[in-house]
Amino acid sequence: MDTMIDREAMAKDLKLAREARLEAEAANADVEELIWEIQHIQLGRQRMVFSIAGFEQELAAA
């Protein structure tokens, strides 16, 4: 029994696998950067602003 190898399908699968690997590596780099930033926070130097929808409206109505 002869088995046909679909080289075009293999090439397409290989390309998709490489693209998926690159996307995973990019996502991993983003996570590692975020972890580094969190680990190196210098308290008192950052400002955080929180906005709660509707809060300003309640103050204006009062």
C-alpha positions as CSV (number, residue, x, y, z in Angstrom):
1,M,0.0,0.0,0.0
2,D,1.5,3.3,-1.1
3,T,1.0,6.3,1.2
4,M,0.8,9.7,-0.4
5,I,2.4,12.6,1.5
6,D,0.6,15.9,1.0
7,R,3.6,18.2,1.1
8,E,1.5,21.3,0.7
9,A,-0.7,20.4,3.7
10,M,2.5,19.6,5.7
11,A,4.0,23.0,4.7
12,K,0.7,24.8,5.7
13,D,0.6,23.0,9.1
14,L,4.3,23.8,9.7
15,K,3.6,27.5,8.9
16,L,0.6,27.6,11.2
17,A,2.6,25.9,14.0
18,R,5.5,28.4,13.6
19,E,3.0,31.3,13.7
20,A,1.4,29.9,16.9
21,R,4.8,29.5,18.5
22,L,5.7,33.1,17.7
23,E,2.4,34.3,19.1
24,A,2.9,32.3,22.3
25,E,6.5,33.6,22.7
26,A,5.2,37.2,22.3
27,A,2.5,36.6,24.9
28,N,5.0,35.1,27.2
29,A,7.3,38.1,26.8
30,D,4.3,40.4,27.6
31,V,3.6,38.4,30.8
32,E,7.2,38.4,31.9
33,E,7.4,42.2,31.4
34,L,4.3,42.7,33.5
35,I,5.7,40.4,36.2
36,W,9.0,42.4,36.2
37,E,7.1,45.7,36.4
38,I,5.0,44.4,39.4
39,Q,8.1,43.1,41.1
40,H,9.9,46.4,40.7
41,I,7.2,48.9,41.8
42,Q,8.7,51.7,43.8
43,L,5.9,52.7,46.1
44,G,5.1,56.4,46.1
45,R,6.3,57.0,42.6
46,Q,3.3,55.7,40.7
47,R,-0.1,57.2,40.7
48,M,-3.1,55.1,40.2
49,V,-6.4,56.6,39.1
50,F,-9.7,54.7,39.6
51,S,-12.9,55.7,37.9
52,I,-16.2,54.2,39.0
53,A,-19.0,54.7,36.4
54,G,-21.9,56.6,37.9
55,F,-20.0,57.9,41.0
56,E,-19.5,61.3,39.5
57,Q,-23.2,61.4,38.6
58,E,-24.3,60.7,42.2
59,L,-22.0,63.5,43.5
60,A,-23.4,65.9,40.9
61,A,-27.0,65.0,41.9
62,A,-26.3,65.6,45.6
